[in-house]
């Protein structure tokens, strides 16, 4: 056995210990999600996840883009342990504690735009979205909200009302939050209005301006437009800059607030601290979670000092901004600003280039797209029709797992490539080689 070899698979998958746990899981755990494969994580370090049977996997998923600094980074672990010895919880609704203030001081100046910012802390991305919706309605006095087809914003009822990436996520839960409407996103690879991306003039926004505005959602009644600068669950769709430019013009013209959901795209994943920076996009409200604390639960809503005004008692969260999570977030920020954002940009370009070389070899790859370490490999049945290869994606995910590569899907048939930001070029080469072999076999 080579203790340093990764991946290293020495049992059938899942192995006997993992299989025993899966049987217990079937008995006691809510069965709300059919998984693509059965990986039972026992421990993890850096880029490596080890299962209960000692099999080692190279992680290109990072807990759905959460473990930004890799698994159990020693500086993050140290920050968590140190804070846990001092103060685990005290609730920021009636009381104060230092780590929450320190994190707000660090985070607020990083948000896009020149205005002074304030930060509200919650537990999760969905809670962050719910908070942003409440703030937008409170501050504008308007009720209607517009989101985008293909967007994913969470599974609580308000956030789910915005989510429009998969029908299964919404099925059976209606009625949803009233006065929520949807418009097109610039998913240029499969343009929703059939335009050529090279010559389009963001005609996808005509649904908003010519239909919604004139029929069911007059702009003077819209509180906010919620948008992911790069869509996550929808397939890692990267819009043309013109899309966000025009969306900003529309919002400013009608006094509509812009809410940027950077839950997945923020905190260095795209090679900049926030994806909005790639487009010169300055939202009124910025929502963050996932990679903010390297795996500890926390979310943040960032808005201008003028906008971030609540009625006393009008909003709060018992566990939001927990001291231990804040400590982990501060350590995460140190690491991101200490070189990991730049690493995401550099290795992300390298990895995307290698994946594009695979696309030249494998006809089933329709497009490789993304920024930094937020990359999608879009699998298709035919490059001309761009029909999603749903069953092929399932086979590839399972086969990659059996070879020791952890991947997830997104969109209709994309492979989601979202490794920790500590990835090296050598890690990228190993992952691409495995994927090459799996695609050849599939």
Beta strands, then each sheet from edge to edge (+ up, - down):
strand 1: 41-45
strand 2: 48-51
strand 3: 56-59
strand 4: 117-122
strand 5: 144-148
strand 6: 180-183
strand 7: 222-227
strand 8: 257-261
strand 9: 285-288
strand 10: 299-304
strand 11: 365-371
strand 12: 374-382
strand 13: 387-388
strand 14: 405-406
strand 15: 408-410
strand 16: 414-417
sheet 1: 1+ 2- 3+ 14+
sheet 2: 4+ 10- 9+ 8+ 7+ 5+ 6+
sheet 3: 11+ 12- 13+
sheet 4: 11+ 12- 16+ 15-
end
